[in-house]
Amino acid sequence: MVINNFIRKKFEYILSEYSIIFAFIIIFLFASLANNSFMSMRNLINILRQVSIIGIISLGMTLVIISGGIDLSVGSALAFIGTLCILTLNKTNSILLSILVALLLGALIGLINGFLITKGKIAPFISTLGMMAALRSLSLYINKGGSISGNIYSFTKLSNGEIFGIAYPIIIFIALTIIINLLLQDTAFGRYTISIGSNEKAALLSAINVDKVKIIIYALCSTLVSISSIIESSRLNSISSASSGVSYELDAIAAVIIGGTRMSGGKGKILGTFFGVLILGILNNTLNLMNISPYLQGLVKGVIIIVAVLIQKKE
């Protein structure tokens, strides 16, 4: 009896901790059986390249949601940062300076979000919603509702270059996944992030500087958005004020929730988000290979998100 209870609890623990990996394996096997082209190395690399931009954003969103917050401005921030990045590139002919401007701008946007939430006492949903509207409006105004292209073609190498057949965005995404995972699991900052999301009042009583940690979290999230913005801008050497970054916040949130991060905060893993991003990428790719209407991809995401939240409620 004791052994049976031990085995059952062990099984439940493994299922709870690694359910996202099991889900990934099942979906991967389904995709490989659904279409013969799926397992080609070219297609698999293409999936990783396509999800890298959303994946990098999702890493920052994971930290935000674990802390009990939300950031709806990431898509608009990507378009705005990309616009300023290419403007700087065209004015200075310096790729390095344009990248630096993008990173600093991303950090600044995150700092503003963080200060509005902590010092202004504005709910994260409201403050980042306002930031989303403001940044999209500025992008449209600067670009007159259109796109902006870079004058330096070599800028495209940042997104289209490869090492041993693996595109730079994939390498950056995997490297950042490892770094952010270590930050969350093995540092005091990571423990503070989880504590704040679990019980903010208890975190305050534990002498954690909650406001400072939150500001850093939002600054880090927007800095990661700026990296995605640089990649997206360099991919075609242009950025669209109207379409770039649209619904990216929803895709990032979907990946985070599918990865097992609790919407109410206090629980989540970067590894889960990584596999959540891959699951969305595989599903989108499989639907395309099966010639299923792209308009149905949103339906698939919606169903998966609802199921993921229902599973969390039962835990």
Buried (B, 14 or more C-beta within 10 A) or exposed (E): EEEEEEEEEEEEEEEEEBBBEEBBEEBBEEBBEEBEEBEEEEBBBBBBBBBBBBBBBBBBBBBBBBBBBBBBBBBBBBBBBBBBBBBBBBEEEEBEBBBEBBBBBBBBBBBBBBBBBBEEEBEBEBBBBBBBEBBBEBBBEBBEEEBBEBEBEEBBBBBBEEEEEEBBBBBBBBEBBEEBBEBBEEEEBBBBBBBBBBBBEEBBEEEBEBBEBBBBBBBBBBBBBBBBBBBBBBBBBBBBBBEBBBEBBBBBBBBBBBBBBBBEBBBBBBBBBBBBBBBBBBBBBBBEBEEEEEEEBEEBBEEBBEEBEEBBEEE
